[in-house]
Amino acid sequence: MPFLSSAKSVQAINAIGYHRCGDGLYLQVSKQGTKSWLYRFKSPVTKKQREMGLGSYRFIDLAKARQQALENKKLVKTSAKKSGV
């Protein structure tokens, strides 16, 4: 699985599956060829892998997806502190 570090590499990828973009951000390419952004994290409560959809590649570019993933990462950490985990 290649690491997608630029908007050009994200645009060029067509292989079905999950493609890592760093800091929990993934680009998911479906069988139909649609691309969507996901933020993957480990739940601080259940310790299980979770996914949070960030939107379609058509509407959200790599920079915005990275920004949203960072905001969600902070949210997960804040929620863990509030719950006492």
N, C-alpha and C positions, 0 to 999 in steps of 0.2 A: 504494500500500500504506500504510494508516494505521499510525501508531505507537500501540501499545497500552500505555497508561501506568497504567491502573487495572483492578482486578478486574472492575468493571462493564463496561468496554470489552471485556475478554477474554470475558466471558460473552455479550455481545451479538453478537460477530462470528460469522458463519456462512459467509462467503465462502471458497470453496475456495482453498487455497494457503498460502504462508508469510507470517506477520504478525510484524513486528519489535516486540520489547518492550525492546530496548536491551542493550548490552554483550554482544552475540552470542547473546542469548536470542530464540528465535522460537517462535511458536505455529503448529503445522501443522494445518490443517483438511483432512481427506480428502474424497473424493467421497461417502463414506458419512455424512459429517457428524461423524465422530469427531475429537477434538482431542487433540493431544499436544505436549509440550514438547521442543524441540531446542536444543542449544548448538552454534553454528557457529563454527569457528575455522580458522585457517590452520596447517597442520602445520609446525612449525619445521624438520623434517627434509626433507620432500618439497616444501614450499612450496605444497601443494595444499589446496583447501578441503575441510574434513572436517565431519562432523556427529556429535554424540553425543546419543543419545536420553536424555531425563531422566524420561520417564514420561507417563502419561495425565493429562489435565486433570481427569478425574473424581476422581483421587486426590491430585493435587498442585496447590495453589493458586499464584497468581502470586508471592507472597512467598517460598514455598519454592522455586519454580522459579528465581527470581532468586538465592537463596542457593546453590543447587546450581550454577548457571552460574558464579557468582563462584568457588566452590571449584574447579570444573573449569578455569577460566581460570588460577588459581594453579598447579594441577597441570600444565597445559601449559607454563607458564613455567618451573616447577621442573624438569620433564623436559628442556626445551631446555637449561637450564644444565648439568644432569648429563651430557648427551650432547655438550656442548661446542659447541653450535650458537649 
